[in-house]
């Protein structure tokens, strides 16, 4: 699988994915996010006050899961990577204005001036699409 097939599959399945994080004690947490993509990375916005943000700043290893969609969907998709937090006024404005995320951020966060808005860039190490034939199609960062 190449990166374009991964992102196309994610968009076909859903604009929502489930993000798995864990705290330092290893306690898991799953929350929905609406991801955006740049080559080799998955982005999402959240609140600095959220459990997912506290978890990923303590333990940056995360997983994403897009469940099996409708009959015409490409299958089940998952990705694993390491989160890089993006905080601060300049970063918040830069990422907000870049249009990476597939929705109107103002509907959830009002404006990029909201200090509770934070962004994460997850550098993906591995992604897997499991199609109807149950044969995994895998992308790894070494594929580039």
DSSP file (Angstrom, degrees, kcal/mol; ACC not computed):
  #  RESIDUE AA STRUCTURE BP1 BP2  ACC     N-H-->O    O-->H-N    N-H-->O    O-->H-N    TCO  KAPPA ALPHA  PHI   PSI    X-CA   Y-CA   Z-CA
    1    1 A X              0   0    0      0, 0.0   139,-0.2     0, 0.0     2,-0.2   0.000 360.0 360.0 360.0 141.5    0.0    0.0    0.0
    2    2 A X     >  -     0   0    0    137,-0.1     4,-1.9     1,-0.1     3,-0.2  -0.632 360.0-101.9-102.9 170.8    1.2    3.5   -0.7
    3    3 A X  H  > S+     0   0    0      1,-0.2     4,-2.6    -2,-0.2     5,-0.2   0.870 120.1  55.9 -61.6 -38.4    0.4    6.6    1.4
    4    4 A X  H  > S+     0   0    0      1,-0.2     4,-2.6     2,-0.2    -1,-0.2   0.903 106.9  49.7 -61.8 -40.7   -2.2    7.9   -1.1
    5    5 A X  H  > S+     0   0    0     -3,-0.2     4,-2.4     2,-0.2    -1,-0.2   0.899 110.0  52.4 -65.1 -38.6   -4.1    4.6   -0.9
    6    6 A X  H  X S+     0   0    0     -4,-1.9     4,-2.4     2,-0.2    -2,-0.2   0.963 112.9  42.3 -59.9 -52.3   -4.0    4.8    2.9
    7    7 A X  H  X S+     0   0    0     -4,-2.6     4,-2.3     1,-0.2    -2,-0.2   0.888 114.3  51.2 -66.8 -37.8   -5.4    8.4    3.0
    8    8 A X  H  X S+     0   0    0     -4,-2.6     4,-2.1    -5,-0.2    -1,-0.2   0.909 111.0  49.3 -63.3 -41.2   -8.0    7.6    0.3
    9    9 A X  H  X S+     0   0    0     -4,-2.4     4,-2.3    -5,-0.2    65,-0.2   0.921 109.8  51.1 -63.4 -44.3   -9.1    4.5    2.3
   10   10 A X  H  X S+     0   0    0     -4,-2.4     4,-2.3     1,-0.2    -2,-0.2   0.925 111.7  47.0 -59.6 -45.0   -9.4    6.6    5.5
   11   11 A X  H  < S+     0   0    0     -4,-2.3    -1,-0.2     1,-0.2    -2,-0.2   0.862 111.8  51.5 -66.5 -35.7  -11.6    9.2    3.8
   12   12 A X  H  < S+     0   0    0     -4,-2.1    -1,-0.2    -5,-0.2    -2,-0.2   0.893 112.0  46.2 -66.7 -39.8  -13.8    6.5    2.2
   13   13 A X  H  < S-     0   0    0     -4,-2.3     2,-0.3     1,-0.3    57,-0.2   0.966 127.5 -44.7 -70.9 -53.0  -14.4    4.8    5.5
   14   14 A X     <  -     0   0    0     -4,-2.3    -1,-0.3    -5,-0.2    -2,-0.1  -0.955  30.5-124.2-174.2 153.1  -15.2    7.8    7.6
   15   15 A X  S    S+     0   0    0     -2,-0.3     2,-0.4    -3,-0.1    20,-0.1   0.453  99.8  71.3 -83.6  -0.5  -14.2   11.3    8.5
   16   16 A X        +     0   0    0     18,-0.2     2,-0.3    -6,-0.1    18,-0.2  -0.941  61.0 177.9-115.0 137.4  -14.0   10.0   12.1
   17   17 A X  E     -A   33   0A   0     16,-2.7    16,-2.6    -2,-0.4     2,-0.5  -0.907  30.6-115.6-128.2 161.4  -11.4    7.7   13.5
   18   18 A X  E     -AB  32  65A   0     47,-2.7    47,-1.8    -2,-0.3     2,-0.5  -0.879  26.1-152.5-100.2 128.4  -10.9    6.3   17.0
   19   19 A X  E     -AB  31  64A   0     12,-3.3    12,-2.1    -2,-0.5     2,-0.5  -0.877   4.1-156.5-103.3 125.9   -7.7    7.4   18.7
   20   20 A X  E     +AB  30  63A   0     43,-3.5    43,-1.8    -2,-0.5     2,-0.3  -0.900  20.3 164.9-103.7 126.6   -6.1    5.1   21.3
   21   21 A X  E     -A   29   0A   0      8,-2.8     8,-2.3    -2,-0.5     2,-0.3  -0.819  18.7-153.2-127.3 170.1   -3.8    6.6   23.9
   22   22 A X  E     -A   28   0A   0     37,-0.4     6,-0.2    39,-0.3    37,-0.1  -0.995  14.1-128.4-144.1 145.5   -2.5    5.3   27.2
   23   23 A X    >   -     0   0    0      4,-1.9     3,-2.1    -2,-0.3    32,-0.1  -0.223  45.5 -87.0 -80.7-179.2   -1.3    7.1   30.3
   24   24 A X  T 3  S+     0   0    0      1,-0.3    -1,-0.1     2,-0.1    31,-0.0   0.777 130.1  56.0 -63.1 -25.5    2.1    6.5   31.9
   25   25 A X  T 3  S-     0   0    0      2,-0.1    -1,-0.3     1,-0.0     3,-0.1   0.486 120.3-109.8 -83.4  -2.2    0.5    3.6   34.0
   26   26 A X    <   +     0   0    0     -3,-2.1     2,-0.4     1,-0.3    -2,-0.1   0.515  65.2 152.0  88.0   5.3   -0.6    2.0   30.7
   27   27 A X        -     0   0    0      1,-0.1    -4,-1.9    -5,-0.0    -1,-0.3  -0.582  41.2-131.3 -71.6 124.4   -4.3    2.6   31.3
   28   28 A X  E     -A   22   0A   0     -2,-0.4     2,-0.3    -6,-0.2    -6,-0.2  -0.346  24.0-174.0 -79.7 157.2   -5.9    2.9   27.8
   29   29 A X  E     -A   21   0A   0     -8,-2.3    -8,-2.8    -2,-0.1     2,-0.4  -0.977   5.1-163.6-147.3 136.1   -8.3    5.6   26.6
   30   30 A X  E     +A   20   0A   0     -2,-0.3     2,-0.3   -10,-0.2   -10,-0.2  -0.983  15.7 165.1-124.5 134.3  -10.1    5.7   23.2
   31   31 A X  E     -A   19   0A   0    -12,-2.1   -12,-3.3    -2,-0.4     2,-0.2  -0.995  36.1-108.8-146.1 147.0  -11.7    8.9   21.8
   32   32 A X  E     +A   18   0A   0     -2,-0.3     2,-0.3   -14,-0.2   -14,-0.2  -0.518  37.6 175.1 -75.9 145.1  -13.0    9.9   18.4
   33   33 A X  E     -A   17   0A   0    -16,-2.6   -16,-2.7    -2,-0.2     2,-0.6  -0.942  32.4-129.6-139.1 162.1  -11.1   12.4   16.3
   34   34 A X        -     0   0    0     -2,-0.3    11,-0.3    11,-0.3   -18,-0.2  -0.883  38.1-155.4-114.1  97.8  -11.5   13.8   12.9
   35   35 A X        -     0   0    0     -2,-0.6    67,-0.4   -20,-0.1     2,-0.3  -0.328  14.6-163.2 -82.2 154.4   -8.0   13.4   11.3
   36   36 A X  E     -C   43   0A   0      7,-2.0     7,-2.9    65,-0.2     2,-0.4  -0.802  18.5-132.9-120.4 168.9   -6.3   15.3    8.5
   37   37 A X  E     +C   42   0A   0     63,-0.6     2,-0.3    -2,-0.3     5,-0.2  -0.967  26.1 170.5-134.1 139.9   -3.3   14.1    6.5
   38   38 A X  E >   -C   41   0A   0      3,-1.9     3,-2.8    -2,-0.4     2,-0.1  -0.881  65.8 -62.7-127.3 166.0    0.1   15.2    5.3
   39   39 A X  T 3  S-     0   0    0     -2,-0.3     3,-0.1     1,-0.3   -35,-0.0  -0.260 123.1  -4.5 -58.2 119.8    2.5   12.7    3.8
   40   40 A X  T 3  S+     0   0    0      1,-0.2    84,-2.3    -2,-0.1     2,-0.4   0.484 121.1  88.2  80.5   4.2    3.5   10.3    6.5
   41   41 A X  E <   -CD  38 123A   0     -3,-2.8    -3,-1.9    82,-0.2     2,-0.4  -0.985  57.7-153.3-139.8 147.5    1.5   12.0    9.2
   42   42 A X  E     -CD  37 122A   0     80,-2.2    80,-3.6    -2,-0.4     2,-0.3  -0.969  21.5-161.7-114.2 132.3   -2.0   12.1   10.7
   43   43 A X  E     +CD  36 121A   0     -7,-2.9    -7,-2.0    -2,-0.4     2,-0.3  -0.830  13.5 168.5-113.3 150.4   -3.2   15.4   12.3
   44   44 A X  E     - D   0 120A   0     76,-1.8    76,-2.6    -2,-0.3     2,-0.3  -0.981  23.5-134.9-153.8 159.3   -6.0   16.1   14.8
   45   45 A X  E     + D   0 119A   0     -2,-0.3     2,-0.3   -11,-0.3   -11,-0.3  -0.843  32.7 149.3-110.4 149.9   -7.1   19.0   17.0
   46   46 A X  E     - D   0 118A   0     72,-2.3    72,-2.5    -2,-0.3     2,-0.4  -0.889  46.2 -78.9-157.8-171.6   -8.3   18.7   20.6
   47   47 A X  E >   - D   0 117A   0     -2,-0.3     3,-1.9    70,-0.2     6,-0.4  -0.827  25.4-134.2-102.9 141.6   -8.4   20.6   23.8
   48   48 A X  T 3  S+     0   0    0     68,-2.8    -1,-0.1    -2,-0.4    69,-0.1   0.743 108.6  58.6 -62.4 -22.5   -5.4   20.9   26.1
   49   49 A X  T 3  S+     0   0    0     67,-0.3    -1,-0.3     4,-0.1     2,-0.1   0.433  86.6 107.4 -86.5   0.1   -7.8   20.1   28.9
   50   50 A X  S <> S-     0   0    0     -3,-1.9     4,-2.1     1,-0.1     5,-0.2  -0.421  75.6-126.2 -83.9 155.4   -8.8   16.7   27.4
   51   51 A X  H  > S+     0   0    0      1,-0.2     4,-2.8     2,-0.2     5,-0.2   0.883 110.7  57.4 -62.8 -39.9   -7.7   13.3   28.7
   52   52 A X  H  > S+     0   0    0      1,-0.2     4,-2.5     2,-0.2    -1,-0.2   0.901 108.2  46.8 -61.1 -39.1   -6.4   12.3   25.2
   53   53 A X  H  > S+     0   0    0     -6,-0.4     4,-2.0     2,-0.2     5,-0.2   0.924 111.6  49.8 -68.9 -43.7   -4.1   15.3   25.3
   54   54 A X  H  X S+     0   0    0     -4,-2.1     4,-1.2     1,-0.2    -2,-0.2   0.919 113.4  48.5 -59.5 -42.5   -2.8   14.6   28.8
   55   55 A X  H  X S+     0   0    0     -4,-2.8     4,-2.9     1,-0.2     3,-0.4   0.945 111.9  46.3 -63.3 -48.6   -2.2   11.0   27.8
   56   56 A X  H  < S+     0   0    0     -4,-2.5    -1,-0.2     1,-0.3    -2,-0.2   0.783 110.0  53.0 -73.9 -23.3   -0.3   11.7   24.6
   57   57 A X  H  < S+     0   0    0     -4,-2.0    -1,-0.3    -5,-0.2     3,-0.2   0.776 117.0  40.3 -76.3 -24.0    1.9   14.4   26.2
   58   58 A X  H  < S+     0   0    0     -4,-1.2     2,-0.3    -3,-0.4    -2,-0.2   0.810 136.9  14.8 -85.4 -34.5    2.8   11.8   28.8
   59   59 A X     <  -     0   0    0     -4,-2.9   -37,-0.4    -5,-0.1    -1,-0.3  -0.858  67.5-167.5-144.3  99.7    3.1    8.9   26.4
   60   60 A X        +     0   0    0     -2,-0.3    23,-2.9    -3,-0.2     2,-0.5   0.507  54.7 108.1 -76.1  -3.1    3.3    9.9   22.7
   61   61 A X  E     + E   0  82A   0     21,-0.2   -39,-0.3   -39,-0.1     2,-0.3  -0.633  48.5 167.0 -77.8 124.9    2.7    6.4   21.3
   62   62 A X  E     - E   0  81A   0     19,-2.5    19,-2.0    -2,-0.5     2,-0.3  -0.857  26.1-150.1-134.8 166.3   -0.8    6.2   19.7
   63   63 A X  E     -BE  20  80A   0    -43,-1.8   -43,-3.5    -2,-0.3     2,-0.3  -0.986   7.1-155.0-136.6 148.0   -3.0    4.1   17.5
   64   64 A X  E     -BE  19  79A   0     15,-2.9    15,-1.7    -2,-0.3     2,-0.4  -0.912   7.6-168.5-118.7 149.2   -5.9    5.0   15.1
   65   65 A X  E     -BE  18  78A   0    -47,-1.8   -47,-2.7    -2,-0.3     2,-0.6  -0.972  11.5-170.5-141.3 126.6   -8.7    2.7   14.0
   66   66 A X  E     - E   0  77A   0     11,-3.1    11,-2.1    -2,-0.4     3,-0.1  -0.971  30.3-136.6-108.3 114.4  -11.3    3.3   11.3
   67   67 A X        -     0   0    0     -2,-0.6     8,-0.1     9,-0.2     2,-0.1  -0.184  36.2 -72.7 -71.0 164.6  -13.9    0.5   11.6
   68   68 A X        -     0   0    0      1,-0.1    -1,-0.2     8,-0.1     8,-0.2  -0.339  57.8-158.8 -56.1 127.8  -15.3   -1.4    8.7
   69   69 A X        -     0   0    0      6,-0.6   -56,-0.1     1,-0.3    -1,-0.1   0.154  36.2 -39.1 -90.4-150.9  -17.6    0.9    6.8
   70   70 A X  S >  S-     0   0    0    -57,-0.2     3,-1.8     1,-0.1    -1,-0.3   0.000  72.1 -85.0 -66.7 178.2  -20.5    0.1    4.4
   71   71 A X  T 3  S+     0   0    0      1,-0.3    -1,-0.1    -3,-0.1    -2,-0.0   0.755 129.8  50.9 -59.9 -26.4  -20.4   -2.7    1.9
   72   72 A X  T 3  S+     0   0    0    -60,-0.1    -1,-0.3     3,-0.0    -2,-0.0   0.500  87.3 110.0 -91.8  -3.2  -18.6   -0.5   -0.6
   73   73 A X  S <  S-     0   0    0     -3,-1.8     3,-0.1     1,-0.1   -64,-0.1  -0.258  77.9-118.6 -70.1 160.3  -15.9    0.5    1.8
   74   74 A X        -     0   0    0    -65,-0.2     2,-0.3     1,-0.2    58,-0.3   0.599  60.2-101.4 -77.8 -10.2  -12.3   -0.7    1.4
   75   75 A X        -     0   0    0     56,-0.2    -6,-0.6    -5,-0.2     2,-0.4  -0.945  61.2 -21.1 132.6-153.4  -12.2   -2.5    4.7
   76   76 A X  E     - F   0 130A   0     54,-2.4    54,-3.1    -2,-0.3     2,-0.4  -0.837  57.4-163.5-102.3 134.9  -10.8   -2.0    8.2
   77   77 A X  E     +EF  66 129A   0    -11,-2.1   -11,-3.1    -2,-0.4     2,-0.3  -0.940  12.1 171.1-125.0 140.7   -8.0    0.5    8.6
   78   78 A X  E     -EF  65 128A   0     50,-2.1    50,-2.9    -2,-0.4     2,-0.3  -0.982   6.7-172.5-143.1 153.6   -5.5    1.1   11.4
   79   79 A X  E     -EF  64 127A   0    -15,-1.7   -15,-2.9    -2,-0.3     2,-0.4  -0.992   6.0-159.4-146.8 150.6   -2.4    3.1   11.9
   80   80 A X  E     +EF  63 126A   0     46,-2.7    45,-2.6    -2,-0.3    46,-1.6  -0.984  28.7 126.0-131.8 140.8    0.3    3.4   14.7
   81   81 A X  E     -EF  62 124A   0    -19,-2.0   -19,-2.5    -2,-0.4     2,-0.5  -0.947  52.0 -80.1-169.8-168.8    2.7    6.2   15.4
   82   82 A X  E     -EF  61 123A   0     41,-2.0    41,-2.6    -2,-0.3     2,-0.3  -0.961  39.4-132.0-119.6 127.5    4.2    8.8   17.6
   83   83 A X  E     - F   0 122A   0    -23,-2.9     2,-0.5    -2,-0.5    39,-0.2  -0.567  11.9-162.8 -84.3 138.9    2.5   12.1   18.4
   84   84 A X  E     - F   0 121A   0     37,-2.6    37,-2.3    -2,-0.3     2,-0.2  -0.983  21.0-135.9-115.5 116.6    4.2   15.4   18.3
   85   85 A X  E     - F   0 120A   0     -2,-0.5     2,-0.5    35,-0.2    35,-0.2  -0.502  12.8-160.8 -75.4 141.2    2.3   18.1   20.2
   86   86 A X  E     + F   0 119A   0     33,-3.1    33,-2.1    -2,-0.2     2,-0.3  -0.963  26.2 154.0-122.0 111.6    1.9   21.5   18.5
   87   87 A X        +     0   0    0     -2,-0.5     4,-0.4    31,-0.2    31,-0.1  -0.793  20.5  71.1-130.8 170.6    1.1   24.3   21.0
   88   88 A X  S  > S-     0   0    0     -2,-0.3     4,-2.7    27,-0.2     5,-0.2   0.001  83.4 -81.4  98.6 155.2    1.5   28.0   21.2
   89   89 A X  H  > S+     0   0    0      1,-0.2     4,-2.4     2,-0.2     5,-0.2   0.909 124.5  47.6 -59.2 -48.8   -0.1   30.9   19.5
   90   90 A X  H  > S+     0   0    0      1,-0.2     4,-2.5     2,-0.2    -1,-0.2   0.923 115.7  44.5 -63.3 -44.5    2.0   30.9   16.3
   91   91 A X  H  > S+     0   0    0     -4,-0.4     4,-2.8     2,-0.2     5,-0.3   0.921 111.7  53.1 -64.8 -43.9    1.6   27.1   15.8
   92   92 A X  H  X S+     0   0    0     -4,-2.7     4,-2.2     1,-0.2    -2,-0.2   0.924 113.5  42.9 -58.7 -45.9   -2.1   27.2   16.5
   93   93 A X  H  X S+     0   0    0     -4,-2.4     4,-2.6    -5,-0.2    -1,-0.2   0.909 113.9  51.5 -66.7 -42.6   -2.7   29.9   13.9
   94   94 A X  H  X S+     0   0    0     -4,-2.5     4,-1.1    -5,-0.2    -2,-0.2   0.933 115.5  39.8 -61.6 -47.3   -0.3   28.3   11.3
   95   95 A X  H  X>S+     0   0    0     -4,-2.8     5,-0.7     2,-0.2     4,-0.7   0.911 114.7  52.7 -71.8 -41.9   -2.0   24.9   11.5
   96   96 A X  H ><5S+     0   0    0     -4,-2.2     3,-1.0    -5,-0.3    -2,-0.2   0.938 113.3  44.5 -54.6 -49.5   -5.5   26.3   11.8
   97   97 A X  H 3<5S+     0   0    0     -4,-2.6    -1,-0.2     1,-0.2    -2,-0.2   0.699  99.1  71.9 -72.4 -20.3   -4.9   28.4    8.6
   98   98 A X  H 3<5S-     0   0    0     -4,-1.1    -1,-0.2    -3,-0.3    -2,-0.2   0.723  93.6-138.3 -70.4 -20.4   -3.3   25.5    6.7
   99   99 A X  T <<5 +     0   0    0     -3,-1.0    -3,-0.1    -4,-0.7    -2,-0.1   0.814  53.3 143.2  69.6  30.2   -6.6   23.7    6.3
  100  100 A X      < +     0   0    0     -5,-0.7   -63,-0.6   -64,-0.1     2,-0.2   0.862  51.0  75.4 -69.8 -36.1   -5.2   20.3    7.1
  101  101 A X  S    S-     0   0    0     -6,-0.3     2,-0.2   -65,-0.2   -65,-0.2  -0.553  83.1-128.7 -85.9 145.7   -8.3   19.1    9.0
  102  102 A X  S    S+     0   0    0    -67,-0.4     2,-0.3    -2,-0.2    -1,-0.1   0.061  80.6  53.1 -85.8  26.8  -11.5   18.2    7.1
  103  103 A X  S    S-     0   0    0     -2,-0.2     2,-1.0   -69,-0.1    -2,-0.1  -0.947  95.5 -82.5-150.9 169.1  -14.0   20.3    9.0
  104  104 A X    >   -     0   0    0     -2,-0.3     3,-1.5     1,-0.2     4,-0.4  -0.679  35.6-162.3 -79.6 105.4  -14.6   23.9   10.1
  105  105 A X  T >> S+     0   0    0     -2,-1.0     4,-2.9     1,-0.3     3,-1.5   0.785  83.0  69.5 -60.6 -29.1  -12.6   24.2   13.3
  106  106 A X  H 3> S+     0   0    0      1,-0.3     4,-1.4     2,-0.2    -1,-0.3   0.777  88.1  65.4 -64.6 -24.5  -14.6   27.2   14.4
  107  107 A X  H <4 S+     0   0    0     -3,-1.5    -1,-0.3     1,-0.2    -2,-0.2   0.743 118.2  23.5 -67.1 -22.5  -17.6   25.0   15.0
  108  108 A X  H <4 S+     0   0    0     -3,-1.5    -2,-0.2    -4,-0.4    -1,-0.2   0.720 138.4  24.5-110.0 -33.8  -15.7   23.2   17.8
  109  109 A X  H  < S-     0   0    0     -4,-2.9     2,-2.3     1,-0.1     5,-0.2   0.326  84.8-138.6-122.3   6.1  -13.1   25.6   19.0
  110  110 A X  S  < S-     0   0    0     -4,-1.4     2,-0.3    -5,-0.3    -1,-0.1  -0.422  71.0 -12.0  68.9 -70.3  -14.4   29.1   18.1
  111  111 A X    >   -     0   0    0     -2,-2.3     3,-1.8    -6,-0.1     6,-0.2  -0.961  68.4-100.8-153.3 166.8  -11.1   30.6   16.8
  112  112 A X  T 3  S+     0   0    0     -2,-0.3   -19,-0.1     1,-0.3   -20,-0.1   0.577 114.8  71.9 -70.2  -5.7   -7.3   30.0   16.7
  113  113 A X  T 3   +     0   0    0    -21,-0.1     2,-0.6   -20,-0.1    -1,-0.3   0.546  68.4 109.4 -83.0  -7.1   -7.1   32.5   19.6
  114  114 A X    X   -     0   0    0     -3,-1.8     3,-1.7    -5,-0.2    -4,-0.0  -0.594  61.5-154.4 -70.4 114.1   -8.6   29.9   21.9
  115  115 A X  T 3  S+     0   0    0     -2,-0.6   -27,-0.2     1,-0.3    -1,-0.2   0.637  89.0  65.3 -69.3 -11.6   -5.7   28.9   24.2
  116  116 A X  T 3  S+     0   0    0     -7,-0.1   -68,-2.8   -69,-0.1     2,-0.4   0.595  80.0  98.8 -84.1 -10.2   -7.3   25.5   24.9
  117  117 A X  E <   +D   47   0A   0     -3,-1.7     2,-0.3   -70,-0.2   -70,-0.2  -0.648  49.6 169.1 -80.8 128.3   -7.0   24.4   21.2
  118  118 A X  E     -D   46   0A   0    -72,-2.5   -72,-2.3    -2,-0.4     2,-0.4  -0.952  20.4-145.0-135.5 156.2   -4.0   22.2   20.5
  119  119 A X  E     -DF  45  86A   0    -33,-2.1   -33,-3.1    -2,-0.3     2,-0.4  -0.922   5.0-156.7-123.0 147.4   -2.9   20.1   17.6
  120  120 A X  E     -DF  44  85A   0    -76,-2.6   -76,-1.8    -2,-0.4     2,-0.6  -0.983   2.9-159.9-123.3 137.5   -1.1   16.8   17.3
  121  121 A X  E     -DF  43  84A   0    -37,-2.3   -37,-2.6    -2,-0.4     2,-0.7  -0.976  12.8-157.4-111.1 117.3    0.9   15.6   14.4
  122  122 A X  E     -DF  42  83A   0    -80,-3.6   -80,-2.2    -2,-0.6     2,-0.8  -0.868   7.8-146.5-101.7 114.1    1.3   11.8   14.5
  123  123 A X  E     -DF  41  82A   0    -41,-2.6   -41,-2.0    -2,-0.7     2,-0.3  -0.700  24.1-137.0 -78.7 113.7    4.2   10.5   12.6
  124  124 A X  E     + F   0  81A   0    -84,-2.3   -43,-0.3    -2,-0.8     3,-0.1  -0.565  29.2 176.8 -81.4 130.4    3.0    7.2   11.3
  125  125 A X  E    S+     0   0A   0    -45,-2.6    16,-1.9     1,-0.4    17,-0.3   0.730  72.1   6.5 -95.9 -30.9    5.3    4.2   11.5
  126  126 A X  E     -GF 140  80A   0    -46,-1.6   -46,-2.7    14,-0.2    -1,-0.4  -0.991  57.3-175.6-155.5 141.9    2.9    1.6   10.2
  127  127 A X  E     -GF 139  79A   0     12,-2.8    12,-2.6    -2,-0.3     2,-0.4  -0.985   8.7-163.3-137.3 149.2   -0.6    1.4    8.7
  128  128 A X  E     -GF 138  78A   0    -50,-2.9   -50,-2.1    -2,-0.3     2,-0.5  -0.991   8.2-164.7-140.5 130.1   -2.7   -1.6    7.7
  129  129 A X  E     -GF 137  77A   0      8,-2.8     8,-2.7    -2,-0.4     2,-0.7  -0.962   7.5-164.2-109.2 124.2   -5.8   -2.0    5.6
  130  130 A X  E     -GF 136  76A   0    -54,-3.1   -54,-2.4    -2,-0.5     6,-0.2  -0.908  17.6-167.1-110.7 104.3   -7.6   -5.3    6.0
  131  131 A X    >   -     0   0    0      4,-0.8     3,-2.3    -2,-0.7   -56,-0.2  -0.076  41.1 -81.3 -84.5-176.3   -9.9   -5.7    3.0
  132  132 A X  T 3  S+     0   0    0      1,-0.3   -57,-0.1   -58,-0.3    -1,-0.1   0.731 128.1  60.1 -59.9 -23.2  -12.8   -8.1    2.3
  133  133 A X  T 3  S-     0   0    0      2,-0.2    -1,-0.3     1,-0.0     3,-0.1   0.491 107.7-127.2 -83.0  -2.3  -10.3  -10.8    1.3
  134  134 A X    <   +     0   0    0     -3,-2.3     2,-0.6     1,-0.2    -2,-0.1   0.710  67.2 132.1  62.4  23.1   -8.7  -10.6    4.8
  135  135 A X        -     0   0    0     -4,-0.0    -4,-0.8     2,-0.0    -1,-0.2  -0.930  58.1-126.1-103.1 119.5   -5.3  -10.1    3.3
  136  136 A X  E     -G  130   0A   0     -2,-0.6     2,-0.5    -6,-0.2    -6,-0.2  -0.402  15.4-158.1 -70.2 138.9   -3.5   -7.2    5.0
  137  137 A X  E     -G  129   0A   0     -8,-2.7    -8,-2.8    -2,-0.1     2,-0.4  -0.982  22.2-163.1-113.7 118.2   -2.1   -4.3    2.8
  138  138 A X  E     -G  128   0A   0     -2,-0.5     2,-0.4   -10,-0.2   -10,-0.2  -0.835  19.4-168.8-116.7 140.8    0.6   -2.6    4.8
  139  139 A X  E     -G  127   0A   0    -12,-2.6   -12,-2.8    -2,-0.4     2,-0.3  -0.981  11.9-177.5-117.5 136.9    2.3    0.8    4.6
  140  140 A X  E >   -G  126   0A   0     -2,-0.4     3,-2.5   -14,-0.2   -14,-0.2  -0.933  40.4-113.0-128.1 157.9    5.4    1.5    6.7
  141  141 A X  G >  S+     0   0    0    -16,-1.9     3,-1.1    -2,-0.3   -15,-0.1   0.750 115.8  64.7 -61.3 -22.3    7.5    4.7    6.9
  142  142 A X  G 3  S+     0   0    0    -17,-0.3    -1,-0.3     1,-0.2   -16,-0.1   0.566  81.8  80.6 -76.8  -6.6   10.4    2.8    5.3
  143  143 A X  G <         0   0    0     -3,-2.5    -1,-0.2     1,-0.2    -2,-0.2   0.652 360.0 360.0 -71.7 -14.2    8.2    2.5    2.1
  144  144 A X    <         0   0    0     -3,-1.1    -1,-0.2    -4,-0.2    -2,-0.1   0.471 360.0 360.0 -89.7 360.0    9.1    6.1    1.1
